Amino acid sequence: MAACVLLVAFALATLAAWVAAWHRSDVLETFLPTNRLPDSSGTLVNADMWFGNTMEVRNALLVAVAGAGIVWLYSMRGLADAVWPEGQRRHRAWLVLGWVVPIGNFFVPKMIVNDLWAATEPNHRRGNVLLWFWWISCLMGPAGSGMMFRSLPHATHVSQAMDQMSKAEQGDTFLLASALLSLAVVWKLGGRLEQAVRAVPSW
């Protein structure tokens, strides 16, 4: 499954970005006595390059994961319609719009996944603990990392740059949790829907 493969790759890239942020912070610590960023330092340049490259790879994979996730949702919606079409509360267009429409992107994607999950439940109960943890991680991870990365180039002192690396590590921790929980949701929900479709009478 493409979504699972990309989520694994994204998780590994996020872990690499976390390690790169930790390494850059470790290098920066050697300049703390003066609290001034050096004009040139081979070690720091290499750390900057590693950090920048891992971020670019991770961000590119994030875009790929987002696209694969939408394709996966369309596929799962087809299965859910075969099992419990009346329980799908949103039009298929919201599988895309739900992620980009302001305000709606805070709850519509979770509502869609809740409906998909409910199609696999005998009593059509929407949501569970896994889905709540997954959605919280989706909201917190990208937001924390994006805010920190935009401020990174403006650091003028070592302490400020180290603080940014600390925030980078925190953001990557949330992103890694989001990737792993997303992988769990894709794997489990996909399996449940496929099983539910096989149980539907063919007449």
Backbone torsions as a table, in degrees:
resi	resn	phi	psi	omega
1	MET	NA	124.1	-175.0
2	ALA	-59.8	-40.4	-178.5
3	ALA	-61.5	-41.4	179.8
4	CYS	-65.9	-44.0	-179.8
5	VAL	-61.1	-45.2	-179.8
6	LEU	-66.9	-36.3	178.0
7	LEU	-65.7	-38.8	176.5
8	VAL	-64.3	-45.1	178.5
9	ALA	-62.2	-40.9	179.0
10	PHE	-65.1	-40.7	178.5
11	ALA	-62.5	-42.6	179.4
12	LEU	-66.3	-40.3	178.7
13	ALA	-66.7	-36.9	177.7
14	THR	-66.7	-39.9	176.2
15	LEU	-63.0	-40.7	177.6
16	ALA	-64.1	-38.8	177.9
17	ALA	-65.3	-37.8	177.6
18	TRP	-63.1	-45.4	179.2
19	VAL	-63.5	-39.9	179.2
20	ALA	-64.4	-38.8	177.8
21	ALA	-66.3	-41.4	177.9
22	TRP	-63.2	-42.8	179.7
23	HIS	-64.4	-42.8	179.0
24	ARG	-63.1	-39.0	177.8
25	SER	-64.4	-38.9	178.9
26	ASP	-64.1	-40.7	177.7
27	VAL	-66.8	-42.7	-180.0
28	LEU	-61.2	-31.7	-177.2
29	GLU	-60.5	-27.1	-179.6
30	THR	-69.5	-16.5	-179.8
31	PHE	-101.5	6.7	-177.8
32	LEU	-61.3	-35.8	-178.6
33	PRO	-53.6	-35.6	179.1
34	THR	-96.6	-19.2	-177.7
35	ASN	57.9	26.4	179.0
36	ARG	-122.6	132.9	176.5
37	LEU	-72.0	129.5	-178.0
38	PRO	-69.5	151.4	177.0
39	ASP	-67.4	-34.6	178.4
40	SER	-151.9	134.1	177.4
41	SER	-157.6	119.4	-177.3
42	GLY	-58.1	-41.0	-178.9
43	THR	-64.9	-43.4	-179.5
44	LEU	-69.7	-37.4	177.9
45	VAL	-61.6	-43.1	178.9
46	ASN	-64.7	-40.6	179.1
47	ALA	-65.1	-40.8	177.7
48	ASP	-62.1	-42.2	-178.4
49	MET	-65.6	-43.7	179.4
50	TRP	-63.4	-44.3	179.8
51	PHE	-63.4	-45.7	-179.5
52	GLY	-63.5	-42.1	-178.9
53	ASN	-66.6	-42.2	-179.8
54	THR	-67.1	-35.3	176.9
55	MET	-64.2	-42.5	-179.1
56	GLU	-63.8	-43.0	178.9
57	VAL	-64.3	-45.9	-179.6
58	ARG	-61.0	-43.4	-179.5
59	ASN	-67.2	-36.9	177.2
60	ALA	-64.6	-41.2	178.4
61	LEU	-67.8	-31.6	177.0
62	LEU	-61.8	-41.7	177.3
63	VAL	-64.2	-43.3	179.5
64	ALA	-63.6	-40.5	178.9
65	VAL	-63.7	-40.7	179.6
66	ALA	-61.6	-44.2	178.7
67	GLY	-65.5	-44.1	179.1
68	ALA	-65.8	-33.3	179.0
69	GLY	-64.8	-39.6	178.4
70	ILE	-67.4	-41.7	176.8
71	VAL	-61.3	-41.7	179.3
72	TRP	-63.5	-41.2	178.9
73	LEU	-62.2	-40.9	177.0
74	TYR	-60.3	-42.5	179.7
75	SER	-64.2	-43.8	179.7
76	MET	-67.9	-32.9	178.7
77	ARG	-64.4	-37.6	177.0
78	GLY	-61.8	-40.6	177.7
79	LEU	-67.6	-42.4	-179.4
80	ALA	-64.1	-37.0	178.1
81	ASP	-64.1	-30.0	179.1
82	ALA	-75.5	-23.7	-177.2
83	VAL	-96.9	-47.9	-174.4
84	TRP	-150.5	69.6	-174.9
85	PRO	-61.6	-35.7	-177.6
86	GLU	-69.6	-14.9	-179.1
87	GLY	-88.5	-6.7	179.9
88	GLN	-87.5	105.3	-168.1
89	ARG	-80.5	-14.7	-177.0
90	ARG	-117.0	146.0	175.0
91	HIS	-63.9	154.1	-178.9
92	ARG	-57.2	-27.9	179.9
93	ALA	-59.6	-28.2	-178.8
94	TRP	-72.7	-11.3	173.9
95	LEU	-63.0	-26.3	174.2
96	VAL	-101.5	-50.3	-176.4
97	LEU	-60.2	-32.0	-176.8
98	GLY	-60.3	-24.1	-178.9
99	TRP	-88.7	-16.4	-172.2
100	VAL	-118.4	-19.8	-179.5
101	VAL	-73.9	123.0	179.9
102	PRO	-54.3	146.8	-176.9
103	ILE	71.4	-52.5	179.8
104	GLY	-60.1	-31.3	-177.9
105	ASN	-71.2	-3.7	175.1
106	PHE	-85.5	-17.8	-176.4
107	PHE	-141.0	-23.4	-176.2
108	VAL	-63.5	-46.6	179.2
109	PRO	-58.4	-40.0	178.3
110	LYS	-64.8	-38.7	178.2
111	MET	-62.4	-41.6	-180.0
112	ILE	-63.1	-46.6	-179.9
113	VAL	-66.8	-36.8	175.2
114	ASN	-57.3	-43.4	-179.7
115	ASP	-65.6	-40.0	177.5
116	LEU	-62.7	-43.2	179.8
117	TRP	-63.9	-42.4	-177.8
118	ALA	-61.5	-29.5	179.0
119	ALA	-63.5	-21.0	-178.3
120	THR	-96.2	-6.6	-177.4
121	GLU	-92.8	136.2	178.6
122	PRO	-57.5	-36.8	179.9
123	ASN	-100.0	8.1	178.9
124	HIS	56.1	40.4	176.9
125	ARG	-75.5	130.4	-177.2
126	ARG	-91.9	131.7	172.3
127	GLY	80.6	159.4	173.1
128	ASN	-160.6	-175.7	-175.5
129	VAL	-62.9	-42.0	-180.0
130	LEU	-57.2	-46.3	-178.1
131	LEU	-65.9	-35.0	178.1
132	TRP	-66.5	-46.1	178.7
133	PHE	-63.1	-40.4	178.1
134	TRP	-59.8	-47.6	-175.5
135	TRP	-69.0	-38.6	176.6
136	ILE	-60.8	-42.3	179.4
137	SER	-66.8	-35.1	178.0
138	CYS	-65.2	-35.8	179.9
139	LEU	-75.7	-37.4	-173.1
140	MET	-85.4	-37.7	-174.5
141	GLY	-61.5	-64.9	-178.5
142	PRO	-60.5	-36.6	-178.8
143	ALA	-63.1	-47.1	-178.7
144	GLY	-64.0	-43.5	-178.6
145	SER	-68.9	-43.8	-177.5
146	GLY	-61.1	-42.2	180.0
147	MET	-63.1	-41.9	-177.3
148	MET	-69.9	-41.3	-176.1
149	PHE	-65.3	-32.5	179.9
150	ARG	-68.0	-28.4	-177.5
151	SER	-90.3	-9.9	-173.9
152	LEU	-56.7	-47.4	-175.4
153	PRO	-65.5	-15.1	-174.1
154	HIS	-92.2	4.4	179.7
155	ALA	-65.8	133.8	180.0
156	THR	-118.2	-13.7	180.0
157	HIS	-127.1	155.2	-178.4
158	VAL	-60.5	-44.1	-178.3
159	SER	-61.5	-37.5	179.0
160	GLN	-67.9	-42.5	179.6
161	ALA	-65.4	-38.0	178.4
162	MET	-67.6	-37.0	177.0
163	ASP	-63.6	-38.3	177.9
164	GLN	-66.3	-37.2	177.1
165	MET	-66.8	-36.2	176.6
166	SER	-62.4	-41.9	177.6
167	LYS	-67.5	-33.7	177.2
168	ALA	-62.8	-43.6	179.5
169	GLU	-63.5	-40.6	178.7
170	GLN	-64.3	-45.6	179.2
171	GLY	-62.1	-41.1	179.4
172	ASP	-67.7	-30.8	176.3
173	THR	-63.0	-43.7	177.6
174	PHE	-66.6	-39.5	179.5
175	LEU	-65.0	-38.8	179.0
176	LEU	-64.9	-42.8	176.8
177	ALA	-61.3	-41.3	179.2
178	SER	-62.8	-42.3	179.9
179	ALA	-63.7	-44.3	-177.9
180	LEU	-68.6	-40.3	178.2
181	LEU	-69.1	-37.0	176.2
182	SER	-62.8	-40.7	177.7
183	LEU	-61.1	-41.3	179.1
184	ALA	-64.5	-41.2	179.9
185	VAL	-66.2	-46.4	-179.7
186	VAL	-60.8	-45.3	-177.8
187	TRP	-65.7	-49.3	-174.5
188	LYS	-72.8	-46.1	-178.2
189	LEU	-66.4	-41.0	177.7
190	GLY	-59.3	-44.7	179.1
191	GLY	-64.3	-40.5	-179.5
192	ARG	-65.8	-42.2	-179.5
193	LEU	-67.4	-41.1	178.8
194	GLU	-62.8	-39.6	177.9
195	GLN	-66.6	-40.3	179.7
196	ALA	-64.3	-38.5	179.7
197	VAL	-65.3	-40.8	179.3
198	ARG	-64.4	-26.2	-178.8
199	ALA	-84.3	-10.0	179.6
200	VAL	-71.0	130.3	178.8
201	PRO	-59.1	141.0	-175.1
202	SER	-85.3	-9.1	-177.5
203	TRP	-77.4	NA	NA
